[in-house]
Amino acid sequence: MKIIERFQISGRGVVVVGDLQTDFRMGEKLNAIIVRPDGSKASTVAEKEYALRRIDDVAHEFEVFVLRHVDLSDVPEGSTLDLSFVPSR
């Protein structure tokens, strides 16, 4: 999925908004692979959440992913995100 917006929340991690809706459940732990524009990759853990944003005085709900253990600089503009389930033990 193409990352269309990204920002850092202190104490939480990097939050990314993708261009696709997924079937992952909210709060589910996911494996995340960040693919940067230069082709390099970084692996981390993600959780799905929802965010509300007002656009022209109308509230819109967006699917977002919180990426753990990475900084905003690890997710440059133009990156994509590959998500998969964390295998059960």
SVG drawing of the C-alpha trace seen along z (x, -y; Angstrom):
<svg xmlns="http://www.w3.org/2000/svg" viewBox="-20 -24 38 46">
<polyline fill="none" stroke="black" stroke-width="0.4" points="0.0,0.0 1.2,-3.5 1.7,-5.7 -0.1,-9.0 0.5,-10.7 2.8,-10.2 3.5,-11.8 5.1,-11.1 3.2,-11.0 5.6,-11.3 5.4,-8.2 3.4,-6.2 5.4,-5.9 5.0,-6.9 1.5,-7.0 0.9,-6.3 -2.2,-6.6 -2.3,-4.3 -4.2,-4.5 -6.1,-1.2 -8.6,0.2 -7.6,3.5 -9.4,6.4 -7.1,6.3 -8.8,5.8 -8.3,2.8 -5.4,3.3 -4.2,6.4 -0.4,6.7 1.1,6.9 4.4,7.4 5.2,4.3 7.8,3.9 8.6,0.3 9.8,0.1 11.5,-3.2 11.7,-5.0 15.4,-3.9 14.4,-0.3 15.8,0.2 13.6,1.9 13.0,1.8 10.9,4.2 8.9,3.3 5.6,4.1 2.4,2.2 -1.1,1.9 -4.2,0.8 -6.2,-2.1 -8.7,-4.6 -8.3,-8.4 -10.9,-11.1 -10.1,-14.3 -12.3,-17.2 -12.3,-18.2 -14.6,-21.2 -16.3,-20.8 -17.2,-17.2 -15.6,-14.4 -14.0,-11.6 -12.7,-8.3 -9.4,-7.0 -7.7,-3.7 -4.1,-4.3 -1.2,-2.2 1.0,-2.9 4.6,-1.8 6.6,-0.9 10.4,-1.3 10.9,-3.6 11.4,-7.3 9.7,-9.6 13.0,-9.7 12.8,-5.9 9.6,-6.4 10.5,-9.0 7.8,-10.4 7.1,-8.0 7.4,-4.9 5.1,-1.9 4.0,0.5 3.6,4.2 1.6,5.7 1.0,9.3 -0.3,11.1 2.1,11.9 2.1,15.8 0.4,17.4 2.6,19.4"/>
</svg>
